[in-house]
């Protein structure tokens, strides 16, 4: 069996060694950004692309799928950070026209609309792949996708749909299955959640892992101790307080999960 699963009890006990800065850190001066508009089923969507203008040769590409809030500045910062590391990265827009939710009720409504129509969501991702591959200096054979919260659930379903990514990485993503017929995924699936995430049940997570195994997909699960939902977002504590949500930033889990992702990228993009 090709599926390789780290048990749901696996913990990253050394996360504190990454310090308090988290994963975002500083963005280098050579990162160039631009917005792009792409069309899916007659609707317009706004992507955000970043790249290191001094990087040589064809670089791997990474799609970044936003939280249920939408394509916020935080998501764009993730894209810029990836670019500073030599990737060509693109934030997708699943809500249309760059729409961003200011209230959890709106975020729930926007995200539910996407989850209820997977075919449109997949078409959006396919269009975004096309945009990214069309960027000069992108290796079309080396594309990955990462997602946060709602976006994590989306990339996990992209893997269930057998989309052509070398890897998908979910950060505190929803493990709910919205793909009707799971397919084998040729890449690697990495699920990174907080052990104290009250918005993700262990039963749901195990069910998703079982589904991946049933189609012989390579999946790894890592759970970080003392980390709640949205542990990668340094701006989430304000929203947690404002809207009484069970969210909290964890600099150590943020940095550790980012490094684990980079380690995976090094493997899959080098062909190992």
N, C-alpha and C positions, 0 to 999 in steps of 0.2 A: 504493500500500500504506500502511495506517495505522500499521503497526508501525514504531516508531522506536527503534533500538537503539544504545546507547553501546557500542562494542566492548569485548570482554572485557579488553583491555589498558588501558582508561582508568583513570587514577590521579588521586586527589585530592592533589596535591602541596602544597597549602597548609594541610593539616590542623593543622599546629603552631600556627597563629595563634589557635586557639580556647583555648589555655591548658590548665592541668592539672586544672581542676575537673571536666571532663567535662560530660555533658548533664544530669545530675540536678540539681545546684545546690541551691538552697533552695526549699522549698515555701511558698507564701504562706499567711497565716493565715485566709483566707476560703474555703479548700477544705473542702468537706463530703464525708465518705465514708460509705458504708453497704454492708452485705452483702445480697445477694439470693439466694434459692433458686429455681432453675428446674428443670423436669422434662423429660427427654427419654426417650422410650420406657420410661417407668416408673421411670427412675433419676433421683436427685436430684443436682444440681450447684450449686456455690456461686460466684456471681459477686461481684465487688467493683466498686462504682461510685463515682466521684468527680466533683465539679462545683464550680465557683466560685459560691457562693450570691449573689454580687453581679452576676453576668453577666446582661445584659438581652437579651430576645428569644430566639428559637429558635436554639440553637447546633448546630454540627456534632457528630456523635457518632463516637467511635473505639473499636472493639473491639481489645483487646490480648490476644494469644495467647501463652501462657507457654512457657518453655524446657522441655526434657525433665525438668527437676527438678519441674515443677508450678508452681502459683500461689504463688510465694514472695513474701517481703517486697519483694524487688527488683522483681518485676513490679508489685506494688501501688504502689511508688514511681513507676514509669513512669506508671501511671494517674493518680496525684496530680499529677505534673508536667504532664501533658496538661491536667488540670483547671485548674491554675494559669494556663495559657495561654488559657483560655476555652473549651476543648472539654468535652463531657460524655463521659467515658471509662469503659469497663467491661472489667475483666479477666475473660475467660471461664475456665471450668473444664472441661478435656477429660478429666480422670481420675475425677471424681465425688467429692462430699463434700469438696472442697478438698484431696484427697490430694496429699502432697508426698513426693518421693523423697529419701532421705538418702544413698543409695549409687548409683553409676553402674549397677550391675546392675539395681536396681529401676527406675531411670529408663529404661533400655533396654527393660525389660519393659513398663512402663506405656506408653511412646511407641509401641512396636511394636504393642501392642494397638489403639491408635487408628489407626495407619497401615494396619493390616490390615482395617479396616472403615470405609472412607471414607463410606459412606452415613450411619452414625451420627455421624461427625464433622461432616458437612455439616448434619445435623439439629440438632446441638448449636449450630453457628454460627447457623443460622436461628432457633433459639429465643432465642439471645443477642441477635440483631438485634431480635427482637420485644420483649424486655425493655428494651433500650436505647431503642427508639422509644416505648415506653410511659412513659418518664421524662418528666416535664413539662419543657418548654423545650428539647427536642431536635427538630431539623429532620429529619424522616424521609427527606427527599430528599438529605441530605448525611451519608452514613455511610462511613467508611473502616475498614480493618482493618490492623493491624501485628502482626508476630510476631518472636520471637527464637529462633534455633536451630531446634529442633523446631517451634516455633510459626511461625517464618518459612516452613518448608516447608508448614505447614498453610495459611497465607494464600496462598501461591503456588498451591496446588492449588485453593483457593477461587476464585481468578481463572480457573484452567483449567476449573472447573466453571461459569463464567459467573455467579457469585453477584453480587447487586446492590450492589456497593461502588463508590464514586467512585474509590477508589485502594486498592491493597494495597502494603504496604512490608515487605520481608523484611530483617532484620538477621542476618547470618551464618547464614542459613537453609539447610536441606537442599534441594538442587535436584531431589530424586527425585520422579518423577511417580507419583501413586497414583490419580489420576482416570482411569477407563477411556477415556472419550470426551471429549477436550478440546473446549471450546466457545469461541466468541468472547467476549471480556470487554470491556464498554463503557467501563470505567474505565482507569486508568493503573497499570502494574506497575513498581515500583521495587525492584531487587535490589541490596543493599549488602553486600559481602563483604570480608574481609581478603585481601590478596594472599598472605599467608603462612599461610593457613588450610589445614592439612594434611588437614582432614576434608571438604573440598569440592574435587572434582577439576574441572579446567577442561573436560574432556570432558563431564562431567555437566551443568555449567553451560551449555555451548554447546548441548547436546541440549535443555535446557529452553527456551532462547531460541529455538531452531529450532521447537519445538512452538508457542510463542506466535506466532511469525511465520506458522506454517502456518494459524492461525485468525485472522490479521489483528488481533492484539492489540498495543497500544502498550506496549513494554517498554524499560526503561533499566537498564543494569548499571553499577555503579560499584564498583571495587575499590580498597581503601585500602592504601598501601604500609606495610610493616613491621607489619601488623596480623594477628593470629592469630584462631583461632576464639573466639567469645564476647567480642570486643573491646569490647562495650558494657557489660559487667557488672563494676562495680568490686569485687565480692566474689569473683570467679572465681579469682583467683590462689591463694587459700587452698585451694580445691578442686583446682586444678591440682597443687599440691604434695602434698596429702593422697592423691590417687588417681592421681598420675602421668599426668595428662591434658594434651594439647597445647593448652592454653587460656591466654590472657593478656589482661588489660585494657589498652586503649589510650585514655587520656583524649582525645587529639587526634582519633583516628578516631571515637570515641564522639560527641564534640561536633559534629564535621563531618557525620557521617551523620544526626544528629538535626536539624541545620539544613537539610540537603538535604530531609529529610522534611517539615519545616515549610514550606519553599518550595513543595514539591509540593502540600501541603494548601491553601496560599494560592491556588494556581492552580485546583485542581479544585473547591474549595468556592465560589470566586467565579465559576465558570463559564467561566474563560478556558482 
